């Protein structure tokens, strides 16, 4: 059985400067590992019927979810994320 690729989601809000920094950090960290980052705007998700994301995470954006679990918020915990991605990808 092969290793399942980790799932990274970045929860953001339009106009959020910290979200832009987190986006750049994740591109730098995840890109070389070929780990895609799925970006979700919590306000757009709420308008589409997913108000749970905004209710749960909207006061501490940006939030990084790794395989559906909160990994970090406000700032990327880069050493921890790198370790967790290495473990998940087997690299």
N, C-alpha and C positions, 0 to 999 in steps of 0.2 A: 504494500500500500504506500502511495506517495505522500509527501508532505502537503497539507492543505495551505494554500496561500493565505496570509493574514488579510483581514479586511480592515482598512483604515477609513474612518469617516471623520471629516472636519465639519463641525457645526459652527455656522457663522451667521452674521447679520450684515446686511448691506451697509456700507459706510463705516464699518468697524476697522480702525487702523490696526488693532492688535490681531484681528482676523487675517489681515493682509500679511503681517509678519509671520503668523503661524503657517499660512499657505506657502510662503517662501521657504520657511524652515522645513516643512514636510516635503516639498519638492526636492530640496537638497539632501534630505535624509533618505527618503523613500525611492527617489528616482534611480539611483545606482543599484538598488536592490530589486528593481522592477516590481515594486509594490504600489499598485494604483491607490490614489487617494480620491475618495468620493466626497465632494463638497455638498453640504446641505444647508440652505438658508432656512433658519428656523421660522422666520416670519412667512416666507413663501410656503413652507410645509404646513404651517398653521392655516393659511388661507386655503390650502388644498385638503384640509380635513385632518391634518396631523398636529393638532394643538398640543399633544403630549410632549413633543420635543421642546417646544418653546416653554411650556410650563415647567418642565424638569430642568432644562439647561439654559434658558434664556437670560438668567441673571449672572452667568459666569462665562460668557463667550470670550474667546473661542474655546471649544471643547473638542478634544480628540477622543474618539471611540476606537478601541482596538477589539475587533471581533464582537462588537456590540456592547462592550463594557467601557465605562469611563476610564480613560488612561491618564489624562491631564487636562487642566483648564487654565485659562489666562495665558500661560506660557507653556511651551513644549518642554517636557522633562526629557531632554535629548539623550543623556546617557542611559536612562531607563528604557526609552523607546528603542534605541539601538539594540540594547540587550534583548528586549522582548522580541524584536523583529528577527534578530539572529536566531533566537530559540525557535521562533515560529517557522522560519524559512530553512533552518538547518544549515545556515552559512556561518 
